[in-house]
Amino acid sequence: MKLIYPACFYPCEEGGYTVIFPDLPGCVTEGDTLSEAMDLAVDAASGWLLESVEKNEQIPQASDIKSIVADEYDNGFVSLISINLDD
């Protein structure tokens, strides 16, 4: 099953990025580079979603990227993250 969720990326003062998934409460990760933050975002979202599946909880529907505003911290931006739960 392939799922796509919007993620908010925020540059950190000390370098790197914090990533927050608005549709997955508590799903947050960080990476030292943008590339690493994107890879870790996939890992974090995959873990969050797999735990929901294991608990027989309903998987949240992804928000339309146009409705997401990355304004929790300065200089944020939104990107789509693809998660493949079949791997």
C-alpha positions as CSV (number, residue, x, y, z in Angstrom):
1,M,0.0,0.0,0.0
2,K,1.5,3.3,-1.1
3,L,0.4,6.5,0.8
4,I,1.4,10.1,0.3
5,Y,1.3,12.6,3.2
6,P,2.2,16.3,3.3
7,A,5.1,17.1,5.7
8,C,6.2,20.4,7.1
9,F,10.0,21.0,7.0
10,Y,11.5,23.7,9.3
11,P,15.2,24.7,9.1
12,C,16.8,24.6,12.6
13,E,19.1,27.4,13.8
14,E,21.9,25.0,14.5
15,G,21.5,23.4,11.1
16,G,19.4,20.6,9.8
17,Y,15.6,20.3,9.6
18,T,12.7,19.3,11.8
19,V,9.9,17.5,10.1
20,I,6.3,17.4,11.3
21,F,3.4,15.5,9.8
22,P,0.1,17.5,10.4
23,D,-2.0,14.4,9.7
24,L,0.0,12.0,12.0
25,P,-0.2,13.4,15.5
26,G,3.1,13.2,17.3
27,C,5.0,12.1,14.2
28,V,8.1,14.3,14.2
29,T,11.7,13.7,13.2
30,E,14.9,15.6,12.4
31,G,17.8,15.4,10.0
32,D,21.2,17.1,9.7
33,T,20.6,17.8,6.0
34,L,17.5,18.1,3.8
35,S,18.2,14.8,2.2
36,E,18.6,13.1,5.6
37,A,15.4,14.8,6.9
38,M,13.4,13.5,3.9
39,D,14.7,9.9,4.4
40,L,14.0,10.1,8.2
41,A,10.5,11.5,7.4
42,V,9.7,8.4,5.4
43,D,11.0,6.2,8.3
44,A,9.0,8.1,10.9
45,A,5.8,8.1,9.0
46,S,6.2,4.5,8.1
47,G,6.6,3.5,11.7
48,W,3.6,5.7,12.8
49,L,1.4,4.2,10.1
50,L,2.5,0.6,10.7
51,E,1.8,0.9,14.4
52,S,-1.7,2.1,13.5
53,V,-2.2,-0.9,11.2
54,E,-1.0,-3.3,13.9
55,K,-3.4,-1.8,16.4
56,N,-6.3,-2.0,13.9
57,E,-6.7,1.7,14.0
58,Q,-8.0,3.7,11.0
59,I,-5.2,5.3,9.0
60,P,-5.7,9.0,8.8
61,Q,-6.6,10.4,5.4
62,A,-3.9,12.7,4.0
63,S,-4.7,16.4,3.8
64,D,-4.6,18.2,0.4
65,I,-1.1,19.8,0.3
66,K,-2.8,23.1,-0.7
67,S,-4.5,23.2,2.7
68,I,-1.3,22.8,4.7
69,V,0.6,25.9,5.8
70,A,4.1,25.4,7.3
71,D,3.8,28.3,9.8
72,E,4.6,26.6,13.1
73,Y,8.2,27.9,12.9
74,D,10.0,30.4,10.7
75,N,10.9,29.6,7.1
76,G,8.9,26.4,6.9
77,F,7.9,24.7,3.7
78,V,5.6,21.7,2.8
79,S,6.6,18.7,0.7
80,L,4.8,15.4,-0.1
81,I,6.4,12.3,1.4
82,S,5.7,8.9,-0.2
83,I,5.4,5.9,2.2
84,N,5.2,2.3,0.9
85,L,3.8,0.0,3.6
86,D,4.4,-3.1,1.5
87,D,8.2,-3.1,2.0
